[in-house]
Amino acid sequence: MFPISIETEVHRALAEDIGTGDVTATLIPATTKTTATIICRETAILCGTAWFNEVFRQLDASITVDWTKTDGDPIFAHQVICTLHGLARPLLSGERTALNFLQTLSGTATITHRYVSALEGLPVSILDTRKTLPGLRQAQKYAVRCGGGHNHRHGLYDGILIKENHILAADSITAAVAQARTTNSNLPVEIEVENLDELQQALTAGADILLLDNFDIPLLQEAVQLTQRRAKLEASGGITLENVRQVAETGVDYISVGALTKDVRAVDLSIRFTPEAF
């Protein structure tokens, strides 16, 4: 796995939110302490606790954060998943940034879990894509793993994926695959195909993985039959929770879903401070 710079990501997020200082938090006496709880409002998969913890570590290392759940665990409506205690000012300053990380990453883990659950019993892996929130790619890919999914390439540096424009620039599928073998012989070669003719060309060229772009169900079935396990097959494009199982049942090896990280719906979490503590 690639390292995740949690400290850097949190530092950047806090700088964005607090800037030169939290002018509202100064209304609270500096010595006031309080207790706060994080409450889940819906069924979800928890993810992002390390980012949440790091927010308060950077603001005030004396704040205590006690979790009842860990990343990857299911959480449910009305459940208290975390309790914090410490000075009120840094708790108030950090609450939104901490929740932003937790809600966003839990959202990615949760939708991934739903796709994975829809394929129960089938030998197919759900993959993410590079359609991630800028600056949070490794965090979101971690969330995909927490939801039971698998990571596609992390960036342009660790996997070859030859697409339409690459083929046009290289003159042909055969030339593109040959060049990939020459320049990066240690990496598997994946090529995007848009029809069965291109699929056959890619097979002949010796591609390791074929990305079947927007193939309908009959075309996916035909692609599986033509390939005969000579390459791995990845279905992509137009995948939803409603059709993902039908796609998987065609016999493909992977299904990539950009919506896991692109169309993020934050999990409904809220923070509540104990009034008596102020």
ROMI-380838 format. One record per residue (C-alpha): residue in three letters; z, x, y. Coordinates in steps of 0.25 Angstrom, whole numbers, plus 5000, padded with zeros to 4 digits. Example, Ala and Ser with C-alpha at 12.3 -4.5 7.8 and 13.67 -1.06 7.14 Angstrom:
  rest     w     u     v
   ALA  5031  5049  4982
   SER  5029  5055  4996
END
This chain:
  rest     w     u     v
   MET  5000  5000  5000
   PHE  4997  5004  5014
   PRO  5010  5007  5023
   ILE  5013  4996  5033
   SER  5019  5001  5046
   ILE  5029  4990  5048
   GLU  5036  4998  5059
   THR  5024  5000  5067
   GLU  5019  4985  5066
   VAL  5033  4980  5070
   HIS  5034  4989  5082
   ARG  5020  4985  5087
   ALA  5024  4970  5085
   LEU  5037  4972  5092
   ALA  5031  4979  5104
   GLU  5021  4968  5105
   ASP  5032  4957  5106
   ILE  5043  4964  5113
   GLY  5035  4973  5122
   THR  5045  4978  5133
   GLY  5056  4970  5128
   ASP  5061  4956  5124
   VAL  5065  4950  5137
   THR  5070  4937  5130
   ALA  5079  4944  5120
   THR  5086  4950  5132
   LEU  5092  4937  5135
   ILE  5101  4939  5123
   PRO  5113  4948  5124
   ALA  5110  4961  5118
   THR  5122  4961  5109
   THR  5120  4947  5103
   LYS  5118  4947  5088
   THR  5112  4936  5080
   THR  5107  4932  5066
   ALA  5093  4926  5063
   THR  5086  4920  5051
   ILE  5072  4920  5047
   ILE  5068  4906  5041
   CYS  5056  4903  5033
   ARG  5049  4889  5036
   GLU  5039  4889  5025
   THR  5036  4894  5011
   ALA  5030  4908  5012
   ILE  5030  4923  5007
   LEU  5039  4932  5015
   CYS  5032  4945  5021
   GLY  5035  4954  5032
   THR  5050  4957  5031
   ALA  5048  4972  5034
   TRP  5041  4969  5047
   PHE  5052  4959  5051
   ASN  5063  4969  5048
   GLU  5056  4980  5056
   VAL  5055  4971  5068
   PHE  5070  4971  5069
   ARG  5072  4985  5064
   GLN  5064  4990  5076
   LEU  5071  4980  5086
   ASP  5086  4983  5081
   ALA  5088  4990  5068
   SER  5102  4983  5067
   ILE  5096  4969  5064
   THR  5098  4965  5050
   VAL  5087  4958  5043
   ASP  5091  4951  5029
   TRP  5080  4945  5021
   THR  5082  4935  5010
   LYS  5067  4937  5005
   THR  5058  4949  5004
   ASP  5043  4950  5007
   GLY  5035  4943  4996
   ASP  5045  4932  4994
   PRO  5043  4917  4995
   ILE  5050  4911  5007
   PHE  5052  4896  5009
   ALA  5055  4886  5021
   HIS  5069  4886  5027
   GLN  5072  4899  5020
   VAL  5080  4910  5028
   ILE  5073  4923  5024
   CYS  5079  4933  5034
   THR  5092  4935  5042
   LEU  5093  4944  5054
   HIS  5105  4949  5062
   GLY  5107  4957  5074
   LEU  5105  4958  5089
   ALA  5099  4946  5094
   ARG  5089  4953  5104
   PRO  5081  4961  5094
   LEU  5081  4949  5084
   LEU  5075  4940  5095
   SER  5065  4951  5099
   GLY  5060  4953  5085
   GLU  5060  4939  5079
   ARG  5046  4936  5083
   THR  5040  4949  5078
   ALA  5047  4949  5065
   LEU  5043  4935  5062
   ASN  5029  4938  5066
   PHE  5028  4949  5055
   LEU  5036  4940  5045
   GLN  5028  4927  5047
   THR  5014  4934  5047
   LEU  5016  4943  5035
   SER  5023  4931  5027
   GLY  5011  4923  5031
   THR  5002  4933  5025
   ALA  5010  4934  5012
   THR  5012  4919  5011
   ILE  4997  4916  5012
   THR  4994  4927  5002
   HIS  5004  4922  4992
   ARG  4997  4908  4993
   TYR  4984  4914  4989
   VAL  4990  4922  4978
   SER  4997  4910  4973
   ALA  4984  4902  4972
   LEU  4978  4913  4963
   GLU  4990  4912  4953
   GLY  4986  4916  4939
   LEU  4972  4922  4943
   PRO  4969  4937  4943
   VAL  4964  4938  4957
   SER  4971  4945  4969
   ILE  4972  4940  4983
   LEU  4968  4951  4993
   ASP  4970  4952  5008
   THR  4959  4957  5018
   ARG  4958  4965  5031
   LYS  4959  4952  5039
   THR  4973  4955  5044
   LEU  4981  4954  5057
   PRO  4978  4967  5065
   GLY  4990  4977  5063
   LEU  4996  4970  5052
   ARG  4987  4973  5040
   GLN  4996  4980  5031
   ALA  5007  4970  5034
   GLN  4998  4959  5030
   LYS  4993  4966  5018
   TYR  5008  4968  5014
   ALA  5010  4953  5016
   VAL  4998  4950  5007
   ARG  5005  4958  4996
   CYS  5018  4951  4998
   GLY  5010  4938  4996
   GLY  5005  4943  4983
   GLY  4991  4947  4988
   HIS  4984  4960  4987
   ASN  4978  4969  4998
   HIS  4963  4972  5000
   ARG  4960  4985  5007
   HIS  4970  4988  5019
   GLY  4959  4992  5028
   LEU  4945  4999  5029
   TYR  4951  5012  5024
   ASP  4956  5008  5010
   GLY  4945  5000  5004
   ILE  4930  4998  5004
   LEU  4925  4984  5007
   ILE  4910  4984  5010
   LYS  4905  4972  5017
   GLU  4892  4966  5023
   ASN  4891  4975  5035
   HIS  4895  4988  5027
   ILE  4883  4984  5017
   LEU  4874  4982  5029
   ALA  4878  4995  5035
   ALA  4876  5002  5021
   ASP  4863  4996  5018
   SER  4867  4990  5005
   ILE  4879  4987  4996
   THR  4875  4998  4986
   ALA  4875  5008  4998
   ALA  4888  5003  5003
   VAL  4895  5004  4990
   ALA  4889  5018  4987
   GLN  4894  5023  5000
   ALA  4907  5018  4998
   ARG  4908  5025  4985
   THR  4904  5038  4991
   THR  4914  5038  5003
   ASN  4926  5031  4997
   SER  4925  5033  4982
   ASN  4940  5030  4980
   LEU  4939  5016  4986
   PRO  4935  5004  4978
   VAL  4922  4998  4985
   GLU  4922  4983  4988
   ILE  4910  4976  4994
   GLU  4908  4962  5000
   VAL  4897  4954  4994
   GLU  4892  4941  4999
   ASN  4883  4936  4987
   LEU  4880  4939  4973
   ASP  4868  4949  4976
   GLU  4878  4958  4984
   LEU  4888  4957  4973
   GLN  4878  4962  4963
   GLN  4874  4973  4973
   ALA  4889  4977  4974
   LEU  4891  4977  4959
   THR  4879  4986  4957
   ALA  4884  4995  4968
   GLY  4898  4997  4961
   ALA  4907  4990  4971
   ASP  4921  4988  4965
   ILE  4925  4975  4972
   LEU  4916  4964  4977
   LEU  4920  4955  4989
   LEU  4914  4942  4987
   ASP  4913  4937  5001
   ASN  4913  4921  5002
   PHE  4908  4919  4988
   ASP  4910  4904  4984
   ILE  4916  4901  4970
   PRO  4903  4900  4962
   LEU  4898  4913  4969
   LEU  4912  4920  4966
   GLN  4911  4916  4951
   GLU  4897  4921  4950
   ALA  4901  4934  4957
   VAL  4912  4936  4946
   GLN  4902  4934  4935
   LEU  4892  4944  4941
   THR  4903  4954  4944
   GLN  4908  4955  4929
   ARG  4920  4963  4934
   ARG  4911  4974  4939
   ALA  4919  4973  4952
   LYS  4931  4966  4958
   LEU  4928  4954  4965
   GLU  4935  4949  4978
   ALA  4932  4935  4984
   SER  4934  4934  4999
   GLY  4930  4924  5010
   GLY  4934  4909  5011
   ILE  4946  4911  5002
   THR  4957  4900  5004
   LEU  4969  4895  4996
   GLU  4961  4883  4992
   ASN  4950  4891  4985
   VAL  4956  4905  4982
   ARG  4960  4901  4967
   GLN  4946  4896  4965
   VAL  4940  4909  4970
   ALA  4950  4917  4961
   GLU  4946  4909  4949
   THR  4931  4915  4950
   GLY  4936  4928  4945
   VAL  4937  4937  4957
   ASP  4947  4948  4958
   TYR  4951  4947  4972
   ILE  4952  4936  4983
   SER  4953  4942  4998
   VAL  4959  4932  5008
   GLY  4958  4936  5023
   ALA  4967  4924  5026
   LEU  4979  4931  5020
   THR  4980  4940  5032
   LYS  4971  4934  5043
   ASP  4975  4920  5044
   VAL  4990  4922  5044
   ARG  4999  4910  5045
   ALA  5013  4915  5048
   VAL  5024  4910  5039
   ASP  5034  4901  5047
   LEU  5047  4909  5049
   SER  5057  4907  5059
   ILE  5069  4915  5064
   ARG  5082  4908  5068
   PHE  5094  4915  5076
   THR  5108  4910  5073
   PRO  5112  4904  5086
   GLU  5127  4908  5085
   ALA  5124  4922  5084
   PHE  5119  4923  5099
END
